[in-house]
Amino acid sequence: MPLDAWISLAVVLVVFPLMAFSRLGPDIVLLGAVILLLTLGVIDPAQALGGFSSTGLFTVAFMYVLVASIRETGGIDLIIRHVLGRPRSEGRAMARLLLPVASLSGFLNNTPVVATFIPAVLSWSRRLQLSAHRLLMPLSFASILGGTITLFGTSTNLVVHGLLVERRPDLDMGLFDIAWVGVPVAVAGLLYLLLMAPRLLPARRDVASPFANPREYTIEMEVDPAGPLVNRSVEEAGLRHLQELFLVEIERDGNVVSVVGPGERLKGGDRLVFAGTSEGAVELQQMRGLVPSRHGESSLEKEFKERRLVEAVVSDQCQFVGQRIRDGHFRTLYGAAVLAVCRGGERVAGNLGQVRLQPADVLLLEVRPPFIERHRQSRDFLLISQVNGQARPNHEKAWLAWSILAAVVALATLGVMSMMNAAMLGAAAALITGCCSVGAAKRGLDTQVLLTIAASFGLGAALEHSGAAQALASGVLGLAGSSPWALLVAVYVLVSLLTSVITNNAAAVITFPVVMAGAEALGVNPMPYVVAVMFAASASFLTPIGYQTNLMVLGPGGYRFGDFLRVGGLLNLTTAAVALVLIPLVWPF
């Protein structure tokens, strides 16, 4: 091998231990590796920066915008309510998540599937008091397993099939031919995730949890007369088992229902009084059919997208001290809706509108952005801080946000345009239609994931263009000798390792001609080896940079490099064992 190839291999051997054992993020480690390779002349500037112009990078970026539009319109709640539900155990929760994800990924590109489910799983896990750390990696792995079921399940399958047809048109495959192996591989992988992943992934407490705000608020919401909760029972509306929230009473036509049973039917205009935390208030804001209680005239009607949630501490100089919130027209004067009130770290008993404000009361307010700057130095409030959560979504546009995402997936699946082009048009449509503001779109971008994707392309380019990947492929396949079985195992192991350090498509493209030449030299059917390349290239469970869905869950799940090795290593062995047994049975040598 040339010197550049040895340097590339040495850098790779340093990069992975750094990501596994250092506290540096994968984006910093990979960017450092690319800078070193560029400095040593192994790659040129175009190759080093090639990842920043890759279609994969921009596809993920535009998908983040589409997901932000669904989150801003409250569409995430539809996934939680109708797909994920309220399972009674972690095992059932895992099953409710993995089965639909794997099924969808067999027919849709898994990037939008995972991008859509990540915020839903984060919110869902909070409601169920489960650790998102134990759900997000299985989410990514399930989407990868689902992609192996059909020929169009992943772009890698299509790339390999294209290379095969170009070289041997007589070996053309049907869309569902690989399902004979893909379905058993997916079933075995999902069983592994259901049984073993919970044992291999420890539940890590959120870093912020020891410092969580212990204040308990009185929170009041109103049932929208035109919303979907009218005539539903408290149980059916999902208000019975809310985490960090308790439905204290219902005020209806001047009467108070103080003992609220699960069968109590909700009516339009009902005022629901909850006891709970600020995080619980944020969860209530996301629920379609609930609106802030109307105290006086509203100056915030329909202005959803620019709302914020803030906590404000009432000063003794506030003009509303001693007055009831409802009588004081608080909303009209400040342009802020009072969602909840806390006094002395505890909730205030009674109806929110009847509460008389006192100095040092903490109010949870729904406001427009100018409120924060306008009243930060105001004598009416001692302190104003923004809550880590969005205000009430614009549920009226949820159907539009979902329609845009469905159109994007349909355009890409039917081959009308590339996934990147479809995602770009979808992101533009989300901004133009008001499903997502520019600010929300910017906040939705995960820069660590995007930088890691871009840098990984530079590292892959070094292995590919220096000849290191080609030399490894030839060397490993040369060890297989004259045994068809040994060659099949060598092909699978080689591609599986390569796809952990370079892109799936690059691993397949590099090894395909070598694999075909090896099969022809042995005088055997090349189909088992072609299918092995497809499955091994998709079996990217070992590292976070092996597949872009792994990168997408890396940050939200708080994972370390070792987590992927521990869980993904055994999953790689499981899927490899099933695939290597079945492939020769379906496509004999």
HELIX and SHEET records of a PDB file:
HELIX    1   1 LEU A    3  PHE A   21  1                                  19    
HELIX    2   2 PRO A   26  THR A   39  1                                  14    
HELIX    3   3 PRO A   45  ALA A   48  1                                   4    
HELIX    4   4 GLY A   50  SER A   53  5                                   4    
HELIX    5   5 THR A   55  GLU A   72  1                                  18    
HELIX    6   6 ILE A   76  ILE A   79  1                                   4    
HELIX    7   7 ILE A   80  LEU A   84  3                                   5    
HELIX    8   8 GLU A   90  SER A  105  1                                  16    
HELIX    9   9 ASN A  110  LEU A  128  1                                  19    
HELIX   10  10 ALA A  132  ARG A  134  5                                   3    
HELIX   11  11 LEU A  136  GLY A  147  1                                  12    
HELIX   12  12 SER A  155  ARG A  167  1                                  13    
HELIX   13  13 PRO A  169  LEU A  171  5                                   3    
HELIX   14  14 ALA A  179  LEU A  195  1                                  17    
HELIX   15  15 ALA A  197  LEU A  200  1                                   4    
HELIX   16  16 SER A  209  PHE A  211  5                                   3    
HELIX   17  17 SER A  278  GLN A  286  1                                   9    
HELIX   18  18 PHE A  330  TYR A  334  1                                   5    
HELIX   19  19 LEU A  352  GLN A  354  5                                   3    
HELIX   20  20 PRO A  370  HIS A  375  1                                   6    
HELIX   21  21 HIS A  395  LYS A  397  5                                   3    
HELIX   22  22 ALA A  398  THR A  413  1                                  16    
HELIX   23  23 MET A  419  ILE A  432  1                                  14    
HELIX   24  24 VAL A  438  GLY A  444  1                                   7    
HELIX   25  25 THR A  447  HIS A  465  1                                  19    
HELIX   26  26 ALA A  468  GLY A  478  1                                  11    
HELIX   27  27 PRO A  484  LEU A  498  1                                  15    
HELIX   28  28 ASN A  504  LEU A  522  1                                  19    
HELIX   29  29 MET A  527  SER A  538  1                                  12    
HELIX   30  30 PRO A  544  GLY A  546  5                                   3    
HELIX   31  31 GLN A  548  GLY A  557  1                                  10    
HELIX   32  32 PHE A  561  VAL A  586  1                                  26    
SHEET    1   A 5 ASN A 255  VAL A 257  0                                        
SHEET    2   A 5 LEU A 245  ARG A 252 -1                                        
SHEET    3   A 5 ARG A 271  GLY A 276 -1                                        
SHEET    4   A 5 TYR A 217  VAL A 223 -1                                        
SHEET    5   A 5 LEU A 290  PRO A 292 -1                                        
SHEET    1   B 6 ASN A 255  VAL A 257  0                                        
SHEET    2   B 6 LEU A 245  ARG A 252 -1                                        
SHEET    3   B 6 ARG A 271  GLY A 276 -1                                        
SHEET    4   B 6 TYR A 217  VAL A 223 -1                                        
SHEET    5   B 6 ALA A 336  ARG A 343 -1                                        
SHEET    6   B 6 GLU A 346  ARG A 347 -1                                        
SHEET    1   C 8 ASN A 255  VAL A 257  0                                        
SHEET    2   C 8 LEU A 245  ARG A 252 -1                                        
SHEET    3   C 8 ARG A 271  GLY A 276 -1                                        
SHEET    4   C 8 TYR A 217  VAL A 223 -1                                        
SHEET    5   C 8 ALA A 336  ARG A 343 -1                                        
SHEET    6   C 8 VAL A 362  VAL A 367 -1                                        
SHEET    7   C 8 ARG A 308  VAL A 314 -1                                        
SHEET    8   C 8 PHE A 381  GLN A 390 -1                                        
END                                                                             
